[in-house]
Amino acid sequence: KKKKKKKRKKKKKKKKKKKKKKNTKKKQQKKKKNTKRENATMAAQPHRPPPPVSGGASRPPPPSIPRVPVALTTFDENHLPSVLHKPDPMTPEAERQARRRTCRFIEEAGQRSLRLPRVAVATATVFFHRFYAKHAFQEHDRFEVAMACLLLAGKTEESPKKLDLVIRECWKLRRRAQQQQQRKLSQGGDSPSMAGSSPSALASPSCGDNKQIDPKSEEYARLKERVLLLERVILHTIGFELSIDHPYKFLVDCVQNLNSKKLLEAPAPSGNVSGRGAQNSQMVQELAQNAMNFANDSMHTSLCLQFTAKEIAMACVYLSGKYAGIRPTGGKSWLDLLEGINVEDLVSISLQILELVQPRKGMDSESAFKAIRKDLDEMITGSATEAKRQKT
């Protein structure tokens, strides 16, 4: 029996070798035939002489391709997808308000409900702004997109939160906002949105009951699937660019640099030596804190789509210094101290932040904001006169 098995194995091996040889021969024959055909076709084609260089009739130039005029700035509110959405377009003001309300929702849910670090909340807002720079508000629910942005930002900033926790806390916060809206409408209020509600009012447990979403309900299952799907859509929309620069680090570096070089002075009268040291430290702390607050407010606007993080940080330092009454030493201007920003960008960033912040602060800080606007107007006129001089 063993001898018979060995003979069978040998026969099988011989058959396999014969098949391999036949296949290789067939492939070689096919290659030869193909090369012969190619050579025959090349020989059959007539030889075309090159075009005459001089003396002959010149060829007509190719038709020019019409080019679309490109705007000077890549960001334009009138060309956003929500504004150009054909069935029911939004106005630029309504689009701006929708961004602000949802960014307020992201800030409240991220910091107070989910207890995410400030950098993770800022990353979530940047994801949100970039998503709706390519998608319309009419296509996706903005609160569901906010949940997906918070979930993704927690992962990227190394402070992940479970999906169940994100859904429960965001659903609870949205329910409170809806109840507050219904109460205002029943009392005859004229603000049918989440824009008029302060974050502390939304977070207070007295604003609505503590009812939570049932994890076994259809609404919970739909929300879970929707948030997971939107997380992937956000990743594809932002091109998997997860490392984001924020104004905070540039802001702190700028304040420390100005303080070390002694380029700033406080408006308070000078006292003894110990008083001067305490006054200097208080000035630096106030400058950094106000700049941080302005940077947090800038996250509610679309500035992250228009300018770099460093430019936003320089504008926040300028606004903080003017708001606190801090002056540059040696008769210099703020533009001489701030690096990496020009007049036009500084004015544009400052005006957009002031448009958001000024209605909140009230009458106490109205004089400071008027002084800032006056200084910005002087910067614009000065840059215009310099441009005219250069032209002449």
C-alpha positions as CSV (number, residue, x, y, z in Angstrom):
1,K,0.0,0.0,0.0
2,K,2.8,2.4,0.8
3,K,4.5,1.8,-2.5
4,K,1.2,2.5,-4.4
5,K,0.7,5.8,-2.5
6,K,4.2,6.9,-3.4
7,K,3.6,6.1,-7.0
8,R,0.4,8.2,-7.0
9,K,2.2,11.1,-5.4
10,K,4.9,11.0,-8.0
11,K,2.4,10.9,-10.9
12,K,0.5,13.9,-9.4
13,K,3.8,15.9,-9.2
14,K,4.7,15.1,-12.8
15,K,1.3,16.2,-14.0
16,K,1.6,19.5,-12.1
17,K,5.0,20.2,-13.6
18,K,3.7,19.5,-17.1
19,K,0.8,21.9,-16.6
20,K,3.2,24.7,-15.4
21,K,5.4,24.2,-18.4
22,K,2.5,24.4,-20.8
23,N,1.2,27.6,-19.1
24,T,4.5,29.3,-19.3
25,K,4.9,28.4,-23.0
26,K,1.4,29.8,-23.7
27,K,2.3,33.1,-22.0
28,Q,5.5,33.5,-23.9
29,Q,3.8,32.8,-27.2
30,K,1.1,35.4,-26.4
31,K,3.8,38.0,-25.5
32,K,5.6,37.4,-28.8
33,K,2.3,37.7,-30.8
34,N,1.5,41.0,-29.0
35,T,4.9,42.5,-29.7
36,K,4.7,41.5,-33.4
37,R,1.3,43.2,-33.7
38,E,2.6,46.4,-32.1
39,N,5.6,46.6,-34.4
40,A,3.4,46.0,-37.4
41,T,1.0,48.8,-36.4
42,M,3.9,51.3,-35.8
43,A,5.4,50.5,-39.2
44,A,2.0,51.0,-40.9
45,Q,1.5,54.5,-39.5
46,P,2.8,57.2,-41.9
47,H,5.6,59.5,-40.7
48,R,4.4,63.0,-39.8
49,P,6.9,65.8,-40.4
50,P,7.4,68.3,-37.6
51,P,5.6,71.7,-38.0
52,P,7.6,74.5,-39.7
53,V,9.4,76.7,-37.3
54,S,9.7,79.8,-39.4
55,G,8.4,80.9,-42.8
56,G,5.3,78.7,-42.7
57,A,1.8,79.5,-41.6
58,S,1.7,79.7,-37.8
59,R,-0.9,77.6,-36.0
60,P,-3.8,79.5,-34.3
61,P,-3.5,79.8,-30.5
62,P,-5.6,77.4,-28.4
63,P,-8.9,78.8,-27.2
64,S,-8.5,80.5,-23.8
65,I,-10.3,78.8,-20.9
66,P,-12.6,81.2,-19.0
67,R,-11.3,81.6,-15.4
68,V,-13.6,82.2,-12.4
69,P,-12.7,85.4,-10.6
70,V,-11.3,84.5,-7.2
71,A,-12.1,86.7,-4.2
72,L,-9.4,88.3,-2.2
73,T,-10.5,86.5,1.0
74,T,-11.4,82.8,1.0
75,F,-14.2,83.3,3.5
76,D,-17.5,85.0,2.5
77,E,-20.7,84.8,4.5
78,N,-22.8,85.3,1.3
79,H,-21.3,82.1,-0.2
80,L,-21.8,79.7,2.7
81,P,-23.8,76.5,2.0
82,S,-26.6,77.6,4.3
83,V,-27.0,80.9,2.6
84,L,-26.9,79.3,-0.9
85,H,-29.3,76.5,0.0
86,K,-32.0,76.7,-2.7
87,P,-35.2,75.4,-1.2
88,D,-35.0,77.5,1.9
89,P,-31.9,79.7,2.1
90,M,-30.8,81.5,5.3
91,T,-29.7,85.1,5.5
92,P,-26.1,85.7,6.7
93,E,-27.4,87.2,9.9
94,A,-29.6,84.0,10.7
95,E,-26.6,81.8,9.8
96,R,-24.4,83.8,12.2
97,Q,-27.0,83.6,15.0
98,A,-27.3,79.8,14.5
99,R,-23.5,79.4,14.8
100,R,-23.5,81.5,18.0
101,R,-26.3,79.7,19.7
102,T,-24.9,76.3,18.9
103,C,-21.4,77.3,20.1
104,R,-23.0,78.5,23.3
105,F,-24.6,75.0,23.6
106,I,-21.3,73.3,23.0
107,E,-19.5,75.5,25.6
108,E,-22.2,74.8,28.2
109,A,-22.4,71.0,27.5
110,G,-18.7,70.6,27.3
111,Q,-17.6,72.6,30.4
112,R,-20.4,72.2,32.9
113,S,-22.2,69.0,31.9
114,L,-19.3,66.8,30.5
115,R,-16.5,68.7,32.4
116,L,-14.2,68.7,29.4
117,P,-11.0,70.8,29.5
118,R,-11.2,74.3,27.8
119,V,-9.0,73.1,24.9
120,A,-11.3,70.2,24.1
121,V,-14.3,72.6,24.0
122,A,-12.5,75.0,21.7
123,T,-11.6,72.0,19.4
124,A,-15.2,71.0,19.3
125,T,-16.3,74.5,18.3
126,V,-13.6,74.6,15.5
127,F,-14.9,71.2,14.2
128,F,-18.4,72.7,14.2
129,H,-17.4,75.8,12.3
130,R,-15.4,73.8,9.7
131,F,-18.3,71.3,9.2
132,Y,-20.8,74.0,8.5
133,A,-18.4,75.8,6.2
134,K,-19.1,72.9,3.8
135,H,-22.6,71.8,4.8
136,A,-25.8,73.6,5.3
137,F,-27.8,74.0,8.5
138,Q,-30.8,72.7,6.6
139,E,-29.2,69.4,5.9
140,H,-28.1,68.3,9.4
141,D,-29.5,69.0,12.9
142,R,-27.0,71.4,14.5
143,F,-27.4,70.0,18.0
144,E,-26.7,66.4,16.8
145,V,-23.6,67.8,15.0
146,A,-22.6,69.5,18.3
147,M,-22.9,66.2,20.1
148,A,-20.6,64.5,17.5
149,C,-18.1,67.4,17.7
150,L,-17.9,67.0,21.5
151,L,-17.5,63.3,21.2
152,L,-14.7,63.6,18.6
153,A,-13.0,66.5,20.4
154,G,-12.8,64.6,23.6
155,K,-11.0,61.8,21.8
156,T,-8.5,64.1,20.0
157,E,-7.6,66.1,23.2
158,E,-7.1,62.9,25.3
159,S,-10.1,63.4,27.5
160,P,-12.6,60.9,26.0
161,K,-16.2,60.7,27.2
162,K,-18.6,57.7,26.7
163,L,-21.2,58.1,24.0
164,D,-24.0,57.3,26.4
165,L,-22.9,60.2,28.7
166,V,-22.6,62.7,25.8
167,I,-26.1,61.8,24.6
168,R,-27.7,61.9,28.1
169,E,-26.1,65.3,29.1
170,C,-26.7,67.0,25.8
171,W,-30.3,65.8,25.6
172,K,-30.9,67.0,29.1
173,L,-29.5,70.4,28.3
174,R,-31.4,70.8,25.1
175,R,-34.7,69.8,26.9
176,R,-34.1,72.5,29.5
177,A,-33.5,75.1,26.7
178,Q,-36.8,74.0,25.0
179,Q,-38.7,74.3,28.2
180,Q,-37.3,77.7,28.9
181,Q,-38.2,78.7,25.3
182,Q,-41.8,77.5,25.9
183,R,-42.1,79.5,29.1
184,K,-40.9,82.7,27.4
185,L,-43.4,82.2,24.6
186,S,-46.2,81.6,27.1
187,Q,-45.3,84.7,29.0
188,G,-45.1,86.8,25.8
189,G,-41.4,86.8,25.4
190,D,-39.9,87.9,22.0
191,S,-36.8,85.6,22.0
192,P,-37.9,82.2,20.6
193,S,-34.4,80.8,20.7
194,M,-31.6,79.7,22.9
195,A,-29.7,82.9,22.2
196,G,-31.2,84.9,25.0
197,S,-30.6,82.3,27.7
198,S,-27.5,82.6,29.7
199,P,-25.4,79.5,30.4
200,S,-26.0,79.7,34.1
201,A,-29.7,79.6,33.5
202,L,-29.5,76.6,31.3
203,A,-27.3,74.7,33.8
204,S,-29.5,75.4,36.8
205,P,-31.6,72.4,37.9
206,S,-34.6,74.7,38.6
207,C,-34.9,75.4,34.9
208,G,-37.1,72.3,34.0
209,D,-37.3,68.9,35.5
210,N,-34.4,66.3,35.7
211,K,-36.0,63.9,33.3
212,Q,-33.5,61.8,31.4
213,I,-33.7,60.0,28.1
214,D,-34.6,56.3,28.3
215,P,-31.7,54.2,26.9
216,K,-34.1,51.6,25.6
217,S,-36.3,54.0,23.7
218,E,-36.3,54.5,19.9
219,E,-35.3,58.1,20.3
220,Y,-32.1,57.1,22.1
221,A,-31.3,54.4,19.5
222,R,-31.8,56.9,16.7
223,L,-29.7,59.6,18.4
224,K,-26.9,57.0,19.0
225,E,-26.8,55.9,15.3
226,R,-27.0,59.5,14.1
227,V,-24.2,60.8,16.3
228,L,-21.9,57.9,15.2
229,L,-22.7,58.6,11.6
230,L,-22.1,62.3,12.0
231,E,-18.7,61.7,13.6
232,R,-17.5,59.9,10.5
233,V,-19.0,62.7,8.3
234,I,-17.2,65.3,10.3
235,L,-13.9,63.4,10.0
236,H,-14.3,63.3,6.2
237,T,-15.4,66.9,6.0
238,I,-12.4,68.3,7.9
239,G,-10.0,66.0,6.0
240,F,-9.0,64.1,9.1
241,E,-7.1,67.2,10.3
242,L,-7.3,66.7,14.1
243,S,-4.4,68.8,15.3
244,I,-5.7,72.3,15.8
245,D,-3.9,75.4,17.0
246,H,-5.8,77.6,19.4
247,P,-5.0,81.3,20.3
248,Y,-4.3,80.5,24.0
249,K,-0.7,79.5,23.8
250,F,0.2,82.4,21.4
251,L,-1.6,84.8,23.7
252,V,0.3,83.7,26.8
253,D,3.6,83.9,25.0
254,C,2.8,87.4,23.8
255,V,1.9,88.7,27.2
256,Q,5.0,87.1,28.8
257,N,7.2,88.6,26.1
258,L,5.8,92.1,26.5
259,N,6.2,91.9,30.2
260,S,9.8,90.7,30.1
261,K,10.8,93.5,27.7
262,K,9.0,96.1,29.9
263,L,7.0,97.4,27.0
264,L,3.8,98.1,28.9
265,E,2.7,100.5,31.7
266,A,-0.4,100.6,33.8
267,P,-2.5,103.8,34.0
268,A,-2.4,103.8,37.9
269,P,-0.2,106.4,39.6
270,S,3.3,105.1,40.7
271,G,4.0,104.4,44.4
272,N,6.8,102.8,46.3
273,V,9.0,100.0,44.9
274,S,7.0,97.1,46.5
275,G,3.8,98.7,45.2
276,R,5.2,98.9,41.7
277,G,6.1,95.2,41.7
278,A,2.6,94.2,42.9
279,Q,1.1,96.6,40.4
280,N,3.1,95.1,37.5
281,S,2.0,91.5,38.4
282,Q,-1.6,92.6,38.7
283,M,-1.4,94.3,35.3
284,V,0.0,91.2,33.6
285,Q,-2.6,89.0,35.3
286,E,-5.4,91.4,34.2
287,L,-4.1,91.6,30.6
288,A,-3.8,87.8,30.3
289,Q,-7.3,87.1,31.9
290,N,-9.1,89.7,29.7
291,A,-7.3,88.3,26.6
292,M,-8.4,84.8,27.5
293,N,-12.0,86.0,27.8
294,F,-11.9,87.7,24.4
295,A,-10.4,84.5,22.9
296,N,-13.2,82.4,24.4
297,D,-15.7,84.8,22.9
298,S,-14.0,84.6,19.5
299,M,-14.9,80.9,19.4
300,H,-18.5,81.8,19.0
301,T,-17.7,83.5,15.7
302,S,-16.3,82.2,12.4
303,L,-12.9,83.9,13.0
304,C,-11.2,80.4,13.1
305,L,-12.2,80.1,9.4
306,Q,-10.9,83.5,8.4
307,F,-7.6,84.0,10.3
308,T,-4.9,82.0,12.0
309,A,-4.8,81.3,15.7
310,K,-1.8,83.7,16.2
311,E,-3.6,86.6,14.5
312,I,-6.6,86.1,16.7
313,A,-4.4,85.9,19.8
314,M,-2.7,89.2,18.8
315,A,-6.1,90.9,18.4
316,C,-7.2,89.6,21.8
317,V,-4.1,91.0,23.5
318,Y,-4.8,94.4,21.8
319,L,-8.5,94.4,23.0
320,S,-7.5,93.3,26.5
321,G,-4.9,96.1,26.8
322,K,-7.3,98.8,25.5
323,Y,-10.1,97.5,27.7
324,A,-7.9,97.6,30.8
325,G,-6.3,100.9,30.0
326,I,-2.8,99.5,29.6
327,R,-0.5,101.6,27.4
328,P,2.7,100.8,25.5
329,T,5.8,102.5,26.8
330,G,7.9,105.0,24.9
331,G,5.1,106.5,22.9
332,K,4.7,103.4,20.7
333,S,1.5,102.0,19.3
334,W,0.0,98.6,19.8
335,L,0.8,97.7,16.2
336,D,4.5,98.2,16.9
337,L,4.3,95.7,19.8
338,L,2.2,93.0,18.1
339,E,4.0,90.8,15.6
340,G,2.5,88.8,12.8
341,I,-0.6,90.9,12.2
342,N,-1.4,93.9,9.9
343,V,-3.9,96.8,10.4
344,E,-6.7,95.3,8.3
345,D,-6.7,91.9,10.0
346,L,-6.5,93.6,13.5
347,V,-9.4,95.8,12.7
348,S,-11.5,93.0,11.2
349,I,-10.9,90.6,14.1
350,S,-11.5,93.3,16.8
351,L,-14.8,94.5,15.2
352,Q,-16.2,91.0,15.0
353,I,-15.4,90.3,18.6
354,L,-16.8,93.6,19.7
355,E,-20.0,92.9,17.8
356,L,-20.5,89.8,19.9
357,V,-19.2,91.1,23.3
358,Q,-20.5,94.7,23.5
359,P,-24.3,93.8,24.0
360,R,-23.4,91.6,26.9
361,K,-21.2,93.9,29.0
362,G,-23.7,96.6,29.6
363,M,-23.2,100.3,30.4
364,D,-20.2,99.9,32.7
365,S,-17.8,99.1,29.9
366,E,-19.5,101.2,27.1
367,S,-16.8,104.0,27.4
368,A,-14.0,101.5,27.0
369,F,-15.6,100.0,23.9
370,K,-16.1,103.5,22.5
371,A,-12.4,104.2,23.0
372,I,-11.5,101.0,21.2
373,R,-13.7,101.7,18.2
374,K,-12.2,105.2,18.0
375,D,-8.7,103.8,18.0
376,L,-9.7,101.3,15.3
377,D,-11.1,104.1,13.2
378,E,-7.8,106.1,13.6
379,M,-5.9,103.0,12.5
380,I,-8.0,102.6,9.3
381,T,-7.6,106.3,8.4
382,G,-3.9,106.2,9.1
383,S,-3.3,103.1,6.9
384,A,-5.4,104.7,4.1
385,T,-3.3,107.8,4.2
386,E,-0.1,105.8,4.1
387,A,-1.3,103.8,1.2
388,K,-2.0,107.1,-0.7
389,R,1.4,108.4,0.1
390,Q,3.1,105.3,-1.2
391,K,1.1,105.5,-4.5
392,T,2.1,109.1,-5.0
